């Protein structure tokens, strides 16, 4: 009995599910209506790339969302079905690092806004100017305290933050939309071209945005297991995430272009929302809302990171896990200060995510939908004697395919047509899905009929 409890998982029963369709929609808008989306929007220059990459990514989010709704289990608990009970520790660690990383990204951008606030209120130099680091560090401390408050009572506090935050975020983005289009016309935005040496190809854009969007996929079931309806688990995550991403990325893109047109200089670093708010003259209130968007996004990031930590160490309950990952994220936020460039640190982070998440998600989805036909035995996901134990708790085929996926991704990046047109991420995912199913049929064939 003691051995079995070591691998226990938390399952939310239907009677305990309290998130409505609106809650789910607000959660995923809030997840993408954030500083990071704004920043990515300023780096990209093609709306069709945003639409294509986001659609493919959020279809995966809907598929994982259905898994959470049907089983009541978190994403990293469900990934035991494909990677094995112990093998799930590897993707859980990946999830842990990437969500801590996203928390740090959003915190750094919000802390930059705090440095602007301190400049306006008490005259401190903004970050990027001599002496500006002290304002940034104080901003990181302030944001970390706010994050601890936002996750103080677990999923319930996250839900409250999203309900309040989404209203203020929408009002702010409407305000900025009006200001942007008072500065430049739609025609100017549509006809503007980035300098050739800074132009991002369609393939590079697909991979950059895929790395951004797929990050949410591995958190999907963490939230949809609290939903009451199937539509809330599948349609609302897609609509919410897509709406938040497209709107905020478009505004980030439009605001950055407007600054380029009016100033005569295009600088990807100007996609930082604090810079945009300052140059557009939006004032202190805008900077406060930027801080709020960090809270709405990071509430989702921290819950996902806490769930991953709980899967690796089942004896750690969700609430202390949330506190732990929040503290770790605070320390990680200081890395760009050491590197000397936020853009360089952000780009390196996206490269890491793009390599590791695609094949991991592919293995998870094809195992559940294709191999197991939408059925996992939840009890056996927590068992050291069940069908998901594989070889000493690890499905080495899944891990092999994941490593192979990383290698294939790197190879595809060197094929000119893929690198410039389609991007490597989704091609890699399709190849790994086929390879995984083929190898599993050889080494772990399922019975022809399920009892």
N, C-alpha and C positions, 0 to 999 in steps of 0.2 A: 504494500500500500504506500509506503514511504517512497519507494522508487518511482511509482507512478506519479505521485504528486510533484515530483521534481520537475516534470515537464508540463504541468497544468497550464491551461489557457483560460482566459476569461471570456465567457460567451454571454451576450446580451439577449435575454429572452424577449419575445415580442411584446409582452405586457409591460416591460420596462423601457420601451423605446419611446422617446419623448420629443424627437426632432421632427417638425413638420416639413412639408415641401418648401415653405418659405425659409425656414431655418437653414435647410440644406442649400438653397439657392444663395442666401446671404453669406453662408460660410464660404462658398467657393468664389463668389464675387470678391469677398473680403480677402480671400487667399491671394487673388491675382491683382486686386486693386491696391498695389503697394509700390514701394520705392524701387524694388528690383525690376518690376514690369516696366515702370516708367523709364528706368535706365536702359533696359534692353531695347525698348521702343526707339530710343534715341540712337542706338547703334545700328539698327536695321533701316533700310531705305526702300523696302518693297512690301506693300500691303498683301500682295498675293502670296508671298512667302509666309507671312503671319497667318493667313487663313489656312493654307495647305498644311503647314506643320502643326498648327493648333488643332485642326480637325482630326488628324490622325492620332495625335497624342491623347485628346480627350475622349475619343472612342475607346481607347485603352482604359482611361479613367472610369468610364461608364461600365466597362466589363468588370473591372475590379470592384466597382461600387455594387454591382449585383451580387458578387461573391460575398461581400460583407452583409448585405441585406438577407441573403438566403441562409447564411450560416450563423450570423451574430458574432463572428470572430474578427479580430483585427488582421490587417494585411500580413504582418510578419508571423502571425500564428498560422494563417492560411498557406503561406509559402512553404510551410513544413511538408505539405502534400507533394510538392515537387522536389525540394532540396533535401528532404528528410528532417526528422525532428531535431537532430543535432546539426545537420547541414544548414539549417535555417539561420544559424548564428552568423554565417558569412554574409548573406544579404541583409540581415539585421544590423550588422556592423556597418555595412555600406549605407543603409538607411540612416543609421545614427549619425555618421559623419556628414552625410549630405544635408540633413536637416539642421544640424548644428551649424554647418557652413552657411546655409540660407539665412538662418537666424542672424549670424554674424554679418552677412552682406546687408540685410535690411537694417540692422542695428547701426552699422557704420554710416549708412546713408542718413538715417534719422539723427545720429549723433552730429553729423555735419550740419543738419538743420538746427540743432541745438546751438552749435557754435555761431550760426548766423543770428539766432535769437539773442544770444549773449552779446553779440556785437551791437545789435540794435538797442538792447536794454541797458547794458553797462559799459559798452565801448570796447569789449575784448576783441582782439583781431580774429577774423574768421579763419577756419582751417584752410591751409594752403599759403597763408601769409606768415611771416615771422612771428612766433609766439602763439600761433593758432592751435597748436597741439593741445594746450591745456583746456581750451574750450571743447575740443573733440573728446578728450578723455573724460571730462565731466559729463558730456553728453552720453557717452557709453555707460557711465555709472547710472545716470538718470534712467536711461532706457532699460537697463538691466533690472532696476528696482520695479519699473512699470511692468516688465515681463513677469517678474515673480508674482506680482499682484494679479496679473491676467490669468495665470495658471494655478492660482492659490488653492482652488477647490476642484481641480481637475476639469473634466469635460464640461461641467455646468458653467464654470466661469468663462471658458472659451466661448460657449454659446451666448452668454450675456454680452461679452465684448463684441462679437460679430453683429448682434442685433443692434447695438448702439452705434458701432463704428460704421456700418454700411450706410446709414442715413447721412452721417456727416461727410463720409467719403464721396458719396454721389453728389451732394450739394457742392462740395469743393471742386470736383471735376467739371461739373456744369459751369461753375464760375470761371475756371481756367479755360474751358473751351471757348467761352464768349470772349475772354481777353485775347486768346491766341488769334481768333479770327477777326478781331479788331485790328490786329497788328499786320497780318498778311492775309491775302485772299486764298480761296480754295485753288484757284488756277495756279497761283505761285507755288503752293505746296505740291500740287500734282506734277508740275513741270520742272521743279528743282532737281538737280542731279548732284550727288556727292562728288567731290574731287576724285579723279581716277585712282590715285594712289590710296584713297581711303574707301573706295567702293567695295562692298561685300557681295560676292557672287551669290546666286540663288542657292547653290549647294551648301555654301558656308552658312548662309542664313537659315536654311532648313536644319542644319545640325546645331547651330547655336540656339535656336528656338526650341528644338526638340529636347536639348539638355535642360532648358528652362521648364518646359511643359511636362516632360516625363517625371520630373521631380515630384509632382503631385500625385502621380498614379500610384506610387507605393505607399501613399497615405489614404487612398480612397476608402478602403474598408474600415479604417479606423473611425470614420464618421458615419458611413452609410449603415453600419450595424446598429445605429441608434435611430434609424428612420422607420416610419410606420408603413410607408407605401413603396411599392416597387418603382413607381415613377420618381419618387424622391431619391432613390438610390442610383438611378440610371440617367434619367433626363435632366434632373436638377444639377448634378455635378457638371455635366457637359455644358448646359446653358450658362450656369453661373461662372464656371471657370473661363469659358470662351468669351462671355460678355466682359468680364473683368479684364481679361488679357487683351482683347482687341481694343477696348475703350482706352485703357491706360497706356498700352503700347502706342496706340495711334496718337494720343495726346503727347506722350513723350517724344514721338517722332515729329509731330507738328510743331511743338514748342521748340525743339532743337533746331528745326529748319527755319523757324521764324527768327530765332536768334542769329542763325547763319546769314539769312537774307538781310536783316537790318544792320548787322555788324560787318558783313562782308567776309566773315571767317567761319568755317565749319570746324568744330572741335568736338569729337565724340564725348569728351569729358563734360561738355556743357549739357549732356542729357541728365546729369545729376539734378534731381528735382529741386534741391535747395538753390542751385545756381539759376535754374529756370524761374523759380518763384521770385528770387531777388531781382533778376533782370527784367521780368515782366511787371515788377512793381506790385506784387500781390500782398506784400506786407507780412506782419507778425502772425496774423490768423492763419495764413497759408502754411507757414512753417509749423504751426501747432498741429494742423491737420496732417502734415507729412509725418509728424511724430506718431499721430494716431494710426495712420496706415501701417506703420511698422508694427504696432501692437496687434492689429487685426490679422496681418499676415503671419507674424511670429507666433501668435496663439496656435495657429494650425501647425506651423513648423515644430514647435516645442512639444505639442501633443503627439505628433508622429515620432519625434525623436525619443520621447519618453516611452512610447509603446514599444519601440525597437529595443530600448534598454531593458524593458521588462521581459521581452522575449529571450534576450541573452541571459538575463539573471531573473528567473521567474519569481524568486523570493522577494524581489524589490517591487513593492506596490507602485501603482501608477503615480500617485501624488509625490512621494519622495523622488521618484525617477524624473519627474518634471522639474523639480527644484535642482536636481543634479545637472541635468542637461542645460538648464538656464545659466548656471554658474560656469560650466565649461564653455558655453557659447560666448560668454562675456570675455573670457581669456582669448578665444579664437579671434574675436573682433579686433584685437590689437595687431594681428598679423600684417594688414596693409601698412600700418605705421612702420613696421620693421622692413617691409619690402620697399617702401617709399612710393608706391603707386597703387591706388585702389583699382584702377583699370587693369593693370597687369595681374593683380591677385584675383580679380573677378574672372578674367579670361582664362587663367589657369584652372580655376575652380570649375568653370563650365566645361572645359576640355575633359576634366576628370569625370564629371557626371555623364557626359555624352558617351564615354567609353564603357562605363560599368552598368548603367541603368538599362539601356536598350536590351541586351541579351538576357538580363535577369528578368525583366518584365515579360519578354517573349516566352521564356521557359515556363514561367508561372501561368500565363494565360493558356498556352497550348496544352499544358498538363491538365488544367481544370476543365476547359471547354472541349478539347478534342480528345484527349486521352481518357479522362474520367467522366466525360459527358455531364458536367455540372453537378457532380455529386462527390463530396468528401464526407467520410465518417468522422464527425467532430471528436468523438471519444478516442478514436485511434490516433488523431493528431497529437494527443497528449500521452500516448502509450509507447513504451519501449518494446512492445511485442507485436505491434500491429503492422499493417501493410506499408505505412509510411516510415518505418524504421530503416528499411533498405539494408545497407551493410554497416553495422555498428552505428546506426543512427544517421548515416550520411548517404545521400544519393550521389555517387561519384559521377554518374552520367550528367546530372544537372550542373555540377561544379565544372566538369570538363567542358560542357557546352558554353558555360558562362565565360571561362577563360578563353576558349576558342572564339567566342563572340568579340571579346576585347581585341584579340589578334586580327580577326577579320575586319573589324572596324578600322584599325590602323592601316591595314593593307588597302581597304577601299578608299581611304583618304588620298592614296597615291594614284588612283585611277582618275585621269583628268575629267572625263565626262561626269562621273559620279560626284567628284569633289566640287565641280562647278555648277552642276544642274540639279541632281536629285538629292545630294547629300548622302552620307554613309549610314546614318542611324537606322532608317526604316528598311533599307535594303539588308542591312546586317540582321535586324530583327526577324525578317522573313526567312532568311537563310538558316538562322539558328533554330527557329521554330520547326522547320522541316527536318533538320539534322537531329534535333532532340527526339522528335516523335519516332524517327527511323531507328535510332539507337535504343530507345526504350522498348520498342517492339521486339528487338533482338534479345536484350538482356533482362527485361522485366515485363514479359508479355502478360496482359490481363486475360482473365477468362472470357470466353466468347459471350457468355450471358452472365449478367450480374444478378445475384440473388436478392 
